[in-house]
């Protein structure tokens, strides 16, 4: 969720809470206070020439905010969590988590990798893997990347019989090697 959406949701929630509170306490509160507010609204808004424009704009803003919040929770392009294929004995579903585990296991076995994260997408019956790595100093990144790309691709294809379209590797950071002194 980006910053704009969070701010918009917070403002909307505060306004809705205030209005809800006013509506809930109005039957039990001072009738004069509510009458004064309604008289002010009647004179200021309803009897003015701008009433229709103000009500329309408030309604439009409320509608747009509601639609924005509604559709922001719906993902139009869903990410497949499984890829399915059939064999002679039935159907096989391979999860993205299982492919991630294979990739992470291989990356973490490397003595040059300090941290590893992975994301897997299934696209057009193939697997796309993104690895985010933090490595130790003095690591030759092109060699490490090539080695891990080949190992991950071969392992995933041999273990799952899925076609890996590509393995992307992002080097997120270079961290000092752990010290032997404690």
ABEGO torsion letter per residue (X at the ends): XBAAAAAAAAAAAAAAAAAAAAAAAAAABBAAAAAAAAAAAAAAAAABAAAAAAAAAAAAAAAAAAAAAAAAABBABBBBABBBBBBAAEBBBBBAAAAAAAAAAAAAABAABABBBBBBBBBGGBBBBBBBBBBBBGBBAAAAAAAAAAAAAAAAAAAAGBBBABBBBBBABBBBBBBABX
